[in-house]
Amino acid sequence: MKKPDLILDIAGVLATNFSPLFWHYLSTTYDVQYEELLKFRKGVREKLWTGEMTEQAFWENLQRQVPNLHIEAAKEQLLSMITPLPAVEEIPGWSEIANIHLLSNHRLEWIEHILIPIQEYLTSVTISAAVGACKPGISIYEKTQTYLRNNGILLFVDDQEKNLIGAAELGWDTLLADEQGKWTEKVSSLLNQ
């Protein structure tokens, strides 16, 4: 039997989004205007997610924005905010009936603790900072497409509607992940047909 391809985002799908919690934390802890931090985030977003900016450069740039920032404490705080969502528990079962692929705008350093426990169940992992492209740009979807088994059925799940567009352009079926995690029931139902 041919297995379908299930492509999952990480933040908001398998793990919590650290933003906006992290930026609120910085704002209150270091007495910095939240809006200024959002401006900073917007300015570094693409460079950070595509790997053009190293993690170290991110922290150094952030420290220029927040002069009294304790980098190690902030890093620990950021990592503590990235926790597994219940959908992670579905991965072993889903992997028995589908090829599981991850496609995410992220930094590997920040999500390794999420990936390590499930890596044996994954067919491929495409992390934006490692491949030099980020969603919603089409090239990151094309990179992931090279790993797909083309067995006729493929489904991409993301928590941001704008990120579903590139997948749909390539002919992938898409599903918007809801915050309550009800999307997992839809995936299980589709995979068990």
N, C-alpha and C positions, 0 to 999 in steps of 0.2 A: 504494500500500500504506500502511495506517495504521501509524504508529510507536507502539510501546508507550511508557509513561512509566516511567522508572527514577529513583527518588528515593533519593539517597544522603546519609547523614550525612557529616560531615567527620572529626572526631576519632575515631580508632580504625578508620576506614574508608578515607579518602583521605589522612589525615595522622596522625602520632603524637599520642597524648594527652600533654599536658605534665604532667598530674597522674598519679601521685604524684612523678615525678622532680623537678619544680620545688620541691615542698614539702620533699623530702629535701635538695635543694641548699641551700635557705634554712636548714634546720635545722642542717646541718653547717657551712655557711659562716659563719653568724651566731650559732651556738651558742644556738639556740632550741629548746625542746621540740617535737618533731614533732607530738605530740598537740595542743599549743596552736595550731599552724598549721592542723591539720585542723579544729579548732573554729572558727578564724577563717574558713577556707574555707567551712565549712557555713553560717556566719552571713551571708556576703556572696553566696553562690552565686546565689540567685534574683535579687537586685538587680543583680548583675553581668551575668548572662545575659539579663535582660530590658531592660537598658539604663537601668534606673532609677538605677543608679550609673554615673557616668562612669569611663572608664579612669583618669583622673587621681585621682579620689576613691578608687578601688581602691588605687592605689599609696600615696596619703597615709594611708589606713586601715591598710594593711599596714605602713607605716613606724611608725605608732603601736604596732603589735604587735612590730615588730622595729626598735627605735630606731636602731641603727647601720646600717640598710639603705641601700645605695647604689642609689637607684631606677634610674638609667640602666643600671648593671651588671646589676641584677636583670631589667630589661626585656629587655636583650640576651640574657641567659641564657634567659629564658622563650621568646623568639622562636627561639633556636637549638635549642630542644627540640621545636619544632613543625616536623617535616620530612615531606616527601611519602612516602607508602607506595607500594609497587609498583602498587596499583590505579589510581593517577593515570595511569599509562601506558596503561591500557585505555580511558580516556575518549574520545580521538579516534575509535577504532574503534567503540565503543559508540554514539557520537553519530550515526554513519551509519545505525544501525538502531533507535535509540531517542531519545526526548526526554529529556535528562538534566536533572534538577532536584536542587539541593542543599538540604538542610534540616538545620540544625545549631544547637546551643546553643553560641554562641561570640561573640567580639568580632571585628568586621571588621578592626580594626587588627592583630590577632594572626594572621590567616590570609590577608591580602592576597597574601603571597608564594606561597601555595599556589594561590590562585584565578587570579591574573593569567595564568599560562601556559596555563590551560585555559578561560578565560572564553569564548572564541569557540565552544566546544563545548557550552555550557550554555544551556538554555532558560530556567531561572529559578534564583535563589539566594535562599533565605530564611534569614537569620541572626537568631537570637533577639534579640540586643541592638539590632538595627535595627528589628525589628517589635514589640518590647515584649511578647513572650510566649516561653515556653520549654517544651521537652519535660520531662516527659510531659503537660503540659497540652494539652487538645484544640485550643485556639484556634490554636496555631502550625501544626498539621496542616491546619486549615481554611483558613488563609492560603495554605499551599502548594497546597491543592486547587484554588484559583482559577486556578492556572497550568497545571493538568493538562489534557491534550487529550481526556480521556475516550474514548480509543480502545478501551476494553475491557480492555486488559492494563496493569496497573501493579504495580510491585514497589518496596517500601521496604526499604532495607538500613541497619541500625544495629548498633552493637557492644554495646548494652545492651538486654537483654530488656524492661525496664520501658518503654523508648521505642517498642517495637513495638505496645503495647496500643492507644494512640490511633489509630495507622494502621489497625490491624485493625478498630477500631470504625467507621471510615469505609469499610470494605470493601476496603482495600488488601491485597494479598498482601504478606507480610513475610518477611525473611530475616535471621537473626542472623549478623553478620560474626564470623568466628573470627580469632584472633590470627595464625594461620599464613597467612591470606589465601586459603584454599581457596574461600571464598565467591565469588571472582571467576570461578572455573571454572563454578560453578552459574549465575551471571548470564549468562556467555557462552553456556552451553548453552541457557538459557531464551530468550535473545534470538535465537539462531540457529535456533530451531525453525521 
